[in-house]
Amino acid sequence: MPQTPVLCFMKPERSASAPRGLVQILSRWGLAILGGVLTILGIVIAPLPGPFGVPIMVVGLMLLLRSSYWAKRTFLKLQHRHPRFVFPLRRLLRRDPEVMPVVWQQMLRLERMILPRTWHFARKFRLKCRGERRA
């Protein structure tokens, strides 16, 4: 007697997939909450002396943006409205972040905004290190 293939159209058991879905949802919420807390903590710490606020804020934003669709949409809207201010943060959120160029660019930008032109030291320091003279 030839064997006939048995076709099984039964639904998979819900008990096997339900915990995985619940764990995934809970982990996504947990990462979003942790990211939000770290972002707020980074904003609070940023005015204090020392460079600890920005790295904490960047890690918090990384967690928040990876786990929350709402945060991604808001970040994209902010990026379209204010690209100059969001671009350094986007460079730090990349897979291989360019930390030192971002720090240098932000230092030059801050120097231009705050200090008078005669007190600018970062550009002069760079030119001195490279051995170039301004013509």
N, C-alpha and C positions, 0 to 999 in steps of 0.2 A: 504494500500500500504506500503510495507516494506521500511524502510529508508536505503539508500545505503550510505556508508561512502564516504565522499568527500575527495579526495586526492588532495592536493595542492602542485604543483611542482613549484610554483613561487619563483623567487629569492628574498632574503630579500632586503629591501630597502637600497640603498647605503647611503642615507643621515643619517641613524641612526648609521652606523658603521664607516663612514668616519671621523667624528670628533674624535671619540675615538682613531682611529689609528693615526690621526694627533697629538692629544694630547700626545699619548704614545711616538711617535717619537720625538716630541719637548721636552718632559720631559727627555727622554734619552739623547738627545743632551745637554740639559741644565745641567743635572747632570754631564755629561762627561766634559763639559767646566768648571763648578764649581770645579770639582775634579782636573782638570789640573791646574787651577789657585791656588788652595789651596796647591797642591803638590809643585809647583814652589815657592810659598810664604814660605812654610816650609823649602825648601832647602836654600832660601835666608836668612831666620831668624836663621837657625841652627848654624852658627858660632858665633852669638851674645851671650852674657852671658845670662844664664837662660835656662830653659828646654822647651821653647815654640816652637821651630822649629820642633822637632820630633813629638809631638802630632798633630800639624797642618798638617804635611806631611802625617802622618798615616791616618787621616780623609780624606784628599784629595785622597790618594791612594785607600781607601775603596770606595769612590764615583766613582772614575775613573774605578776601576776594576769591579764594579757591573754594570756599564753602558756602557762599551766599550769592544767589542770582540777583537779589535786590542790590547788594553792594556792587556787583559788577556793572549793573545798569547805571547806577548812580555815578560810579567812577568814570564810565564812558561819557556820560553827559558832562561831567566836570572836565574831562579831557577835551571835549569838543568846545566848551566855553572858554577854558583857560589853558591852552596848550603849553604856554611858556612855564607855568607854574607846576604842571603835572608831569612834564617831560622828565625832569630829574628823578622823580619818584618812579616813573615807568622804567627808567634805566636801572634803578636799584632793584626793581621787582623781576628783572629778567633772570633766566636760568644761570647765566654767568655774569653777575653784576659787575659793572665798571665802577668800583667804589672811588678810587682816587681821582679819576677825571671828573666825577660828579662833585666830589668835595672841592676840587680846585675851581670848577665852574661856579659853584655856589659861593665860594669865598670871593671870587672876582666880582660876582653880581652884588653881593652884600657890601663889598668895599666901594663899588660905584654908587650904590644907593645912599650909604651913610657918610662916608668920609669925603672931605673936599679933595679936589684933584691933586693938590700938592702933597697930600698925606698918603696917597696910594702906594703901598709897599709891595703887594703881591706881584704886580707886573714887573716892577723894578727888580725884585728878587729873582724872578724867572729869567729876565734878560741877563742879569748878572751871572746866574748859574750857567746859562747857555753860552756866555762869552760874547753876546751880541751887544752892540751899541745902537741906540736910537739915533737915526740920522736927522 
